[in-house]
Amino acid sequence: MIKLKNHNITDCEYKHIIFEKRPCIDQDGTPVSGLYNAWIVLNNAAQFNSYTTSAVKEIILAFGEASNDRSVVAVVFTAVGDKAFCTGGNTKEYAEYYAGNPQEYSQYMRLFNDMVSAILKCEKPVICRVNGMRIAGGQEIGMAADFTIASDLARFGQAGPKHGSAAIGGATDFLHLFVGIERAMGSLTLCETWTAHQAYRLGLITDIAPVLKVDGRFVPNPLVILDRYADEYGRIVFGSMKTGAELQKGKELLSRGTIDLSMLDETINKLIAKLLHTFPNCTAKTLSEVRKKKLEHWDKNKESSREWLALNMMTEARAGFQAFNEGPKNEREVDFIKLRRLLAEGAEWNDDLQRSISPQYKTETV
């Protein structure tokens, strides 16, 4: 036996995320002595597990630590609570610090790029445990993982063009590989979300698990249509959100239940137990080969995307993030029609234009 070296860049005291090793569970349900799964857990439930600059740094170090740990079989990338895996970058930080500061946002985006790359280069299988919404940058870092197991209450989607950005932190590189180019185009531009059942049917995720318990038993998501049938246009509506009276009945059932993530964790443990019974180096090589499809796009685009996102903080991102952060609760988007008309008339992008389209300034005379 040789004396093992420590290959971590630095030791990290995690303050903004949780990093822990949990026993690896075999196929018979028993813990395996000496082998573990690394859990990297976003810990910002109050802001739907959005990642701050400090958290991004720790995620990078955590994936490096998990990758280097010889006793780790797989990495589970998840978040606290049951409302959200991640809704992307911290909008408050974006609006109050990075908006209008492209040089600062450029440095932040270098860290973000390193976070995505840290996931893609991890030498262990990475499983995204989706405990709630996976939206915007959360969708991007989730797609960098190798597998996704989701709560059947989860929702998936992007938010960029609705809030002043473009999903070029990985989504434009990865999403079409999962769902095809036209479905990806719709998601990336329209920012309409998919239910977990739709995401599973489209091939975006590996598996789903029920998490709602009513009267002591698990029930499937009562807000979605689970019968496979065609609407009047012949489109399959399986997995779509219910409407009208059916949606209201579903909400009533949802309010009666409690959230229990034990089935989600059991599904993840079963997947890892299967991975446990493979050659580790052969599995790692397989991961790196399949990841090349993502890396082909990611490595080609990440630097130019970072530069564009930084400059965009002077215009649309500044307006979009500040509107979301400062606008009324039910009105956090700019007036898109007014913006388009002003730009068509040749208006200069300046503070007056931003005030005229932003909901937080509606009471002012511009």
Steps between C-alpha positions, in 0.01 A plus 500: 500500500639840400462820698230694317546864402236771536422642154249766609603853403415623847306395805165672525278580795157498338279786620258561213438143387499165680757236413469162663577134438218253550535120499458338161201263505523160329222334302372318808456831684799466733782756534833400345791533740766748388311633194297821486302740286596866511202729545548856377202696628401856411397669823303816426137394541383855576598600144400172331856370520637758260878505504697801620858572398621344825295186440637462146855496635409228749320289238817501288709381794239246607492330160879489499502343846234244404682415179830440681353298788583135430221377729224688313289296258272778372415865556147612584450866408190640670362766733326544830122500534232392254424819306802534273817329389622831364356805325836620369717791602399709798283773349544733798877483462469545123271802532680675784864431415557367148240704308682780322842353587606288202860466617380349828246271335768379260704378796191342656423318174852360495419339833165380364674344201745328733204362698342342191840365393558356849180296462592385150852392600403323824637146483196357680147465363302813584130467581286811519238443770223741406299572813297785348535762226800473268487830319738732310860451618373216716392322184843565350706359786252212527545406135876484553436196724494145360163392638196680637252351746213738575208549731187464290397844628811659345496740207772567244573799280685818414441866582762698308311697231224581751744653748772654289740218424559209264541140612860482381639364827453148367136470390560602138789252499324207669121511468472399134707189576219385730178611330587597141563840351143625452378411850821653635435815297152532645618455858794736465309786340147473641607403855199272546561227756462123471356281772714211623279260303552700180875521565512122547302436180726735303817326623629790709512299822572140602214426739235653723373410845177588682550727800145598600347299782125517562344296779828314551559386142690642204289645220617633162506871430131600507559814291596321178316285247620142538272339241656474154252644253486751216336841509279635220807564287637148547780606734594269786430685825646247747687685773348841426357716776130457564268795448177632641307293751742208471792723593309636799422146620868415464602802706257398772650151511849648504409720797385195696827315457852520633828484311714192565821467296579146615389342171717749312802397708416131463491536121839674507649231725377228264670670205826539690482135615500399134799726432673346803512165319709626207873545447573853627755595234289359217204698630710817527621457141143451380392817678782703346420373149129578523573839658705594192173580321428766762860617521521539121251786524588624849873547445441663162253759630557569870751785466314695232179445696664635814609814317153559353328447835733752662424771243128421517509606866504859372165470322240221501641303793520812713137582423377142533671407825415829669135469394485149645674606820320830558169471318161427662444138601276419205671722243870430466548527126567810293249632246632305201269663245595851608868406490471362146314811383756734653790313344319493164470879522875531561493571873836492676544235768547709813362546850192681375412214266546244777279696738228533238470122452561381858212408735670641810486852352138498383389762747765743378454746218766426240 
